[in-house]
Amino acid sequence: MATLHDSEEQPTGARNTVRFLDTEGRFAPTPAAEEFAPRLEGLEDSLLEEFYRDMVVTRRFDIEAGHLQRQGQLGLWVPSHGQEAAQVGSGRAAREQDTIFPSYREHAVARIRGVDLLDVLRLLRGLTHGGWNPAEVGNFRLYTLVIGSQTLHATGYAMGVALDNAPSGDVTKDEAVLVYFGDGATSQGDTNEALVWAASYQTPQVFFLQNNHWAISVPVSRQSRVPLVQRASGFGIPATQVDGNDVLASYAVSAHHLDEARSGRGPRFIEALTYRIGAHTTSDDPTRYRASEELALWESRDPIARYRKYLVGKGASEQFFAGVEEEAADHAADIRKRLLESVTPPTDLMFDHVYSERHPLPPLQKAQLAEFEASFGEAN
């Protein structure tokens, strides 16, 4: 039976949590936000509006993808509903030269970095093993379904960034690494090992924890008896907790910590308190373990509704909001159309990108597969 857990009591407006916008969209910074307030000074209205567009378009895409999965067009879907502010703020804070390692729910960040979101759907339709070439799409690495493994990948890459610059005496080539993971991943050995290595080698990276309060059916209160942000101190890594449903907080803190990492001050850790409104994936039924009262509480903290109120207060027009809604609907319709037009790639494509350099085995295996398939004769 679904019950209430500590997850709905997280102090997203507490003194030690960075928050700029309250749940009504009023600019009401917490004491912890003061240090990061300069990051918001001078932001263009066009960028503030882009935050809203990112969130709305991504959510509409997310909803459409869920429909497609229910209609049998995808094998699985991983919703990001409710986590848009955490992703958009941090994603927009990263610079072009930064490298980003996602888990499997960072659809907003993927869009910001230039990934065609159709490629995310192609992955979950079984048409590709990867989806995109990170070198060609905003240094945005591939989705990783193995919980926490991307934290090790990111740390290894960040160690390489630091070592590449060591001979010249330059601590950094102005590149930072940003890695996303969830509260469940903090219980994985890979993530803890990544934190050890990052601290030991003082890597130029930011660990961005999206604490959505549920590791499938396990509440975060069962995984940790203290706020997850406190775990970083055990590794000697400075950490900040933010209201993950406040896009301005996510942006300001991420921009600050990414600059710290780039300047050679070592790794940083951000815990964004947010909530997974939807299911863990479309194979999950959250009503079996999550109380409706808890869900309703977090729905009242919706990041898009909050930020819209803030923009209205700044004078944004109804024409702007209507235009964003139209853009989101058009994007979703285009994604649906192109997905349904997708064709199954040839089977032997699986051999073409196994190694970065030429290797004798893939061509041999491709030929063997072709010979095997030919042995069945012509299909009637």
C-alpha positions as CSV (number, residue, x, y, z in Angstrom):
1,M,0.0,0.0,0.0
2,A,1.3,3.5,-0.9
3,T,2.4,5.5,2.1
4,L,3.8,8.9,2.8
5,H,7.6,9.1,3.2
6,D,10.0,11.8,4.3
7,S,10.4,12.7,0.6
8,E,7.5,15.2,0.7
9,E,9.1,17.0,3.7
10,Q,12.3,18.1,2.0
11,P,13.0,21.7,2.9
12,T,13.1,23.3,-0.6
13,G,12.9,26.7,1.0
14,A,15.2,26.0,3.9
15,R,18.0,28.4,4.9
16,N,20.7,26.0,3.6
17,T,19.0,25.4,0.3
18,V,19.6,27.8,-2.6
19,R,16.3,29.1,-3.9
20,F,15.5,32.3,-5.7
21,L,11.8,31.8,-6.7
22,D,9.2,30.7,-4.1
23,T,6.4,28.4,-5.2
24,E,4.3,31.4,-6.3
25,G,7.0,32.6,-8.6
26,R,8.1,35.5,-6.4
27,F,11.7,36.5,-6.3
28,A,12.4,35.6,-2.7
29,P,16.0,34.4,-2.3
30,T,16.9,32.2,0.7
31,P,20.0,33.2,2.8
32,A,22.0,30.5,1.0
33,A,21.2,32.1,-2.4
34,E,23.1,35.3,-1.6
35,E,26.5,33.9,-2.6
36,F,25.2,32.9,-6.1
37,A,23.0,36.0,-6.8
38,P,25.7,37.7,-8.9
39,R,25.3,34.9,-11.5
40,L,21.8,36.2,-12.3
41,E,22.9,39.8,-12.8
42,G,22.7,41.0,-16.3
43,L,20.9,38.0,-17.7
44,E,19.2,38.9,-21.0
45,D,15.4,38.7,-21.1
46,S,15.9,36.5,-24.2
47,L,17.8,33.9,-22.1
48,L,15.2,34.0,-19.3
49,E,12.5,33.3,-21.9
50,E,14.6,30.5,-23.4
51,F,14.6,28.8,-20.0
52,Y,10.8,28.7,-20.2
53,R,10.8,27.5,-23.8
54,D,13.2,24.7,-23.0
55,M,11.1,23.5,-20.2
56,V,7.7,23.6,-22.0
57,V,9.0,22.1,-25.3
58,T,10.7,19.3,-23.4
59,R,7.7,18.5,-21.3
60,R,5.5,18.3,-24.4
61,F,8.0,16.0,-26.1
62,D,8.0,13.9,-22.9
63,I,4.2,13.6,-22.9
64,E,4.2,12.7,-26.7
65,A,6.9,10.0,-26.1
66,G,4.8,8.5,-23.4
67,H,1.8,8.3,-25.8
68,L,4.0,6.7,-28.4
69,Q,5.1,4.0,-26.0
70,R,1.6,3.2,-24.9
71,Q,0.7,2.9,-28.6
72,G,3.4,0.3,-29.1
73,Q,5.8,2.5,-31.0
74,L,8.5,2.4,-28.3
75,G,9.8,-0.5,-26.2
76,L,10.2,1.8,-23.2
77,W,10.0,5.4,-22.2
78,V,11.7,7.2,-19.3
79,P,9.8,10.4,-18.3
80,S,11.4,13.6,-17.1
81,H,8.2,15.3,-16.1
82,G,8.8,17.5,-13.0
83,Q,12.6,17.7,-13.4
84,E,12.7,20.3,-16.2
85,A,14.0,23.2,-14.1
86,A,17.0,21.2,-12.7
87,Q,18.0,20.1,-16.1
88,V,17.4,23.4,-18.0
89,G,19.2,25.6,-15.5
90,S,22.3,23.4,-15.3
91,G,22.3,22.6,-19.0
92,R,22.2,26.3,-19.9
93,A,24.9,27.0,-17.4
94,A,27.4,24.7,-19.2
95,R,29.6,26.2,-21.9
96,E,30.0,25.0,-25.4
97,Q,33.4,23.4,-24.7
98,D,32.2,21.5,-21.7
99,T,31.5,17.8,-21.9
100,I,28.3,16.4,-20.4
101,F,27.6,12.8,-19.3
102,P,23.9,12.1,-18.8
103,S,22.1,9.1,-17.3
104,Y,18.9,8.3,-19.3
105,R,16.4,11.0,-18.3
106,E,18.2,14.2,-19.3
107,H,16.0,15.0,-22.3
108,A,16.1,18.8,-21.7
109,V,19.8,18.9,-21.6
110,A,20.0,16.8,-24.7
111,R,17.8,19.3,-26.5
112,I,19.9,22.2,-25.2
113,R,23.1,20.6,-26.5
114,G,21.7,20.1,-30.0
115,V,20.6,16.5,-29.9
116,D,17.7,15.7,-32.3
117,L,15.3,14.2,-29.7
118,L,14.1,11.8,-32.4
119,D,17.5,10.1,-31.7
120,V,16.4,9.5,-28.1
121,L,13.3,7.8,-29.4
122,R,15.2,5.8,-32.0
123,L,17.3,4.4,-29.1
124,L,14.2,3.3,-27.2
125,R,12.6,1.9,-30.4
126,G,15.6,-0.3,-30.9
127,L,16.8,1.3,-34.1
128,T,20.2,2.3,-32.8
129,H,22.6,1.3,-30.1
130,G,23.8,4.8,-29.3
131,G,21.7,7.5,-31.0
132,W,24.2,10.2,-31.9
133,N,27.8,11.0,-32.1
134,P,28.9,13.1,-29.1
135,A,31.7,14.7,-31.0
136,E,29.2,16.2,-33.4
137,V,26.4,17.1,-31.0
138,G,27.5,19.5,-28.2
139,N,29.9,17.1,-26.4
140,F,26.8,15.4,-25.1
141,R,27.7,11.8,-24.3
142,L,25.3,8.9,-24.9
143,Y,22.6,7.9,-22.5
144,T,23.7,5.2,-19.9
145,L,21.2,2.7,-18.6
146,V,23.6,1.1,-16.1
147,I,22.9,3.1,-12.9
148,G,25.8,5.2,-11.8
149,S,28.3,4.0,-14.4
150,Q,28.4,7.4,-16.2
151,T,29.9,8.9,-13.0
152,L,33.0,6.8,-13.6
153,H,33.1,7.6,-17.3
154,A,32.9,11.3,-16.5
155,T,35.6,11.2,-13.8
156,G,38.0,9.3,-16.1
157,Y,37.4,11.8,-18.8
158,A,37.9,14.7,-16.4
159,M,41.2,13.1,-15.2
160,G,42.2,13.1,-18.9
161,V,41.3,16.8,-19.3
162,A,43.5,17.6,-16.2
163,L,46.4,15.5,-17.4
164,D,46.3,16.9,-20.9
165,N,47.0,20.3,-19.5
166,A,49.5,19.4,-16.8
167,P,52.6,19.6,-19.0
168,S,51.9,23.2,-20.0
169,G,51.3,24.2,-16.4
170,D,47.7,25.2,-17.4
171,V,45.4,23.5,-14.9
172,T,42.6,23.5,-17.4
173,K,41.9,24.1,-21.0
174,D,38.8,26.0,-19.9
175,E,36.8,22.8,-20.1
176,A,34.6,21.3,-17.3
177,V,32.8,18.0,-17.1
178,L,29.2,17.8,-15.9
179,V,27.7,14.5,-15.0
180,Y,24.1,13.8,-14.1
181,F,22.8,11.0,-11.8
182,G,19.9,10.3,-9.5
183,D,19.5,9.6,-5.8
184,G,19.5,5.8,-6.4
185,A,22.9,6.1,-8.0
186,T,24.4,7.5,-4.8
187,S,23.9,4.0,-3.3
188,Q,26.0,2.4,-6.2
189,G,29.7,1.6,-5.7
190,D,30.5,3.1,-9.1
191,T,29.3,6.6,-8.0
192,N,31.2,6.4,-4.7
193,E,34.4,5.3,-6.5
194,A,34.0,8.1,-8.9
195,L,33.8,10.6,-6.1
196,V,37.0,9.1,-4.6
197,W,39.0,9.4,-7.8
198,A,37.6,12.9,-8.5
199,A,38.7,14.1,-5.1
200,S,42.1,12.4,-5.3
201,Y,42.9,13.9,-8.7
202,Q,41.1,17.2,-8.2
203,T,39.2,16.8,-11.5
204,P,37.6,19.7,-13.3
205,Q,34.0,18.4,-12.9
206,V,30.6,18.9,-11.4
207,F,28.5,16.0,-10.0
208,F,24.9,17.0,-10.5
209,L,22.5,14.9,-8.4
210,Q,18.8,15.1,-9.4
211,N,17.2,13.9,-6.2
212,N,13.8,13.0,-7.4
213,H,13.1,11.2,-4.1
214,W,12.4,7.7,-5.5
215,A,14.9,5.1,-6.8
216,I,12.1,3.2,-8.6
217,S,10.1,2.2,-5.5
218,V,12.7,2.9,-2.8
219,P,12.3,6.3,-1.1
220,V,15.4,8.4,-0.6
221,S,14.7,8.4,3.2
222,R,15.5,4.7,3.2
223,Q,18.7,5.1,1.3
224,S,20.2,7.9,3.4
225,R,19.6,9.1,7.0
226,V,21.1,12.5,6.1
227,P,20.6,14.9,3.2
228,L,22.5,13.5,0.2
229,V,24.4,16.8,-0.2
230,Q,26.2,15.9,3.0
231,R,27.8,12.8,1.5
232,A,30.1,14.9,-0.6
233,S,31.9,16.3,2.4
234,G,33.1,12.7,3.3
235,F,35.0,12.8,0.0
236,G,36.3,16.3,0.6
237,I,34.2,17.8,-2.2
238,P,32.4,21.1,-1.7
239,A,28.7,20.7,-2.2
240,T,25.5,22.9,-2.5
241,Q,21.9,21.9,-2.2
242,V,19.4,23.7,-4.5
243,D,15.7,23.8,-5.0
244,G,15.7,21.8,-8.2
245,N,12.3,23.1,-9.2
246,D,13.7,26.6,-9.4
247,V,15.4,27.1,-12.8
248,L,17.2,30.2,-11.6
249,A,18.7,28.4,-8.6
250,S,19.8,25.5,-10.8
251,Y,21.4,27.9,-13.3
252,A,23.2,30.2,-10.8
253,V,24.7,27.4,-8.7
254,S,25.7,25.3,-11.8
255,A,27.4,28.3,-13.4
256,H,29.3,29.0,-10.3
257,H,30.5,25.5,-9.7
258,L,31.4,24.9,-13.3
259,D,33.6,28.0,-13.2
260,E,35.2,26.7,-10.0
261,A,36.0,23.4,-11.7
262,R,37.4,25.1,-14.8
263,S,39.7,27.3,-12.8
264,G,41.4,24.2,-11.2
265,R,39.7,24.2,-7.8
266,G,38.7,20.6,-8.1
267,P,35.3,18.9,-8.3
268,R,32.0,20.2,-7.0
269,F,28.8,18.5,-6.0
270,I,25.2,19.8,-6.5
271,E,22.1,18.2,-5.0
272,A,19.0,19.4,-6.8
273,L,15.8,18.7,-4.8
274,T,13.1,17.9,-7.3
275,Y,10.5,15.2,-7.9
276,R,9.7,12.5,-10.4
277,I,6.0,13.3,-11.2
278,G,5.7,10.4,-13.6
279,A,6.7,6.7,-13.3
280,H,10.3,5.6,-13.1
281,T,9.7,4.2,-16.6
282,T,6.6,3.2,-18.5
283,S,7.1,-0.3,-17.1
284,D,6.6,1.0,-13.5
285,D,3.4,1.7,-11.6
286,P,4.1,4.3,-8.9
287,T,0.6,4.1,-7.5
288,R,1.8,0.8,-5.8
289,Y,4.3,2.6,-3.6
290,R,3.6,6.3,-3.6
291,A,0.8,8.2,-1.8
292,S,-1.4,10.5,-3.8
293,E,-1.0,13.2,-1.2
294,E,2.7,13.3,-1.8
295,L,2.3,13.5,-5.5
296,A,-0.2,16.3,-5.1
297,L,2.2,18.3,-2.9
298,W,4.9,18.2,-5.5
299,E,2.6,18.9,-8.3
300,S,1.8,22.2,-6.5
301,R,5.5,23.0,-6.8
302,D,5.5,22.5,-10.6
303,P,8.7,24.2,-12.0
304,I,7.0,25.4,-15.2
305,A,4.0,26.9,-13.5
306,R,6.3,28.6,-10.9
307,Y,8.6,30.1,-13.6
308,R,5.7,31.3,-15.7
309,K,4.4,33.3,-12.8
310,Y,7.8,34.9,-12.5
311,L,7.9,35.8,-16.1
312,V,4.4,37.3,-16.0
313,G,5.6,39.4,-13.1
314,K,8.5,40.6,-15.3
315,G,6.0,41.6,-18.1
316,A,6.1,38.6,-20.4
317,S,3.2,38.8,-22.8
318,E,0.4,36.2,-23.5
319,Q,1.6,36.2,-27.1
320,F,5.0,34.9,-25.9
321,F,3.4,32.1,-23.9
322,A,1.0,31.2,-26.7
323,G,4.0,31.1,-29.2
324,V,5.9,28.7,-26.9
325,E,2.8,26.4,-26.6
326,E,2.5,26.4,-30.4
327,E,6.2,25.6,-30.8
328,A,5.9,22.7,-28.3
329,A,2.9,21.2,-30.1
330,D,4.6,21.5,-33.5
331,H,7.8,19.9,-32.2
332,A,5.8,17.0,-30.7
333,A,3.9,16.5,-33.9
334,D,7.1,16.5,-35.9
335,I,8.7,14.0,-33.6
336,R,5.7,11.7,-33.9
337,K,5.7,11.9,-37.7
338,R,9.4,11.3,-38.1
339,L,9.4,8.4,-35.7
340,L,6.5,6.7,-37.5
341,E,8.4,7.2,-40.8
342,S,11.6,5.6,-39.3
343,V,12.8,2.4,-41.0
344,T,14.5,-0.6,-39.5
345,P,18.3,-0.3,-40.3
346,P,20.1,-3.3,-41.8
347,T,21.2,-5.9,-39.3
348,D,24.9,-5.7,-40.3
349,L,25.0,-2.0,-39.2
350,M,25.9,-3.3,-35.7
351,F,29.4,-4.1,-36.9
352,D,30.3,-0.7,-38.3
353,H,31.2,1.4,-35.2
354,V,32.5,-1.2,-32.7
355,Y,36.0,0.2,-32.8
356,S,37.3,3.7,-33.4
357,E,40.1,2.4,-35.5
358,R,40.1,-0.3,-38.2
359,H,39.9,-3.8,-36.8
360,P,39.9,-7.2,-38.6
361,L,37.1,-8.8,-36.6
362,P,34.0,-6.7,-37.4
363,P,34.3,-7.2,-41.2
364,L,34.9,-10.9,-40.7
365,Q,31.8,-11.2,-38.5
366,K,29.7,-9.1,-40.9
367,A,30.7,-11.5,-43.7
368,Q,29.9,-14.5,-41.5
369,L,26.4,-13.1,-40.7
370,A,25.7,-12.5,-44.3
371,E,26.7,-16.1,-45.2
372,F,24.5,-17.4,-42.4
373,E,21.5,-15.4,-43.5
374,A,22.0,-16.5,-47.1
375,S,21.9,-20.1,-46.1
376,F,18.2,-19.8,-45.4
377,G,17.5,-19.1,-49.1
378,E,15.1,-16.6,-50.5
379,A,12.1,-15.6,-48.4
380,N,8.7,-16.5,-49.9
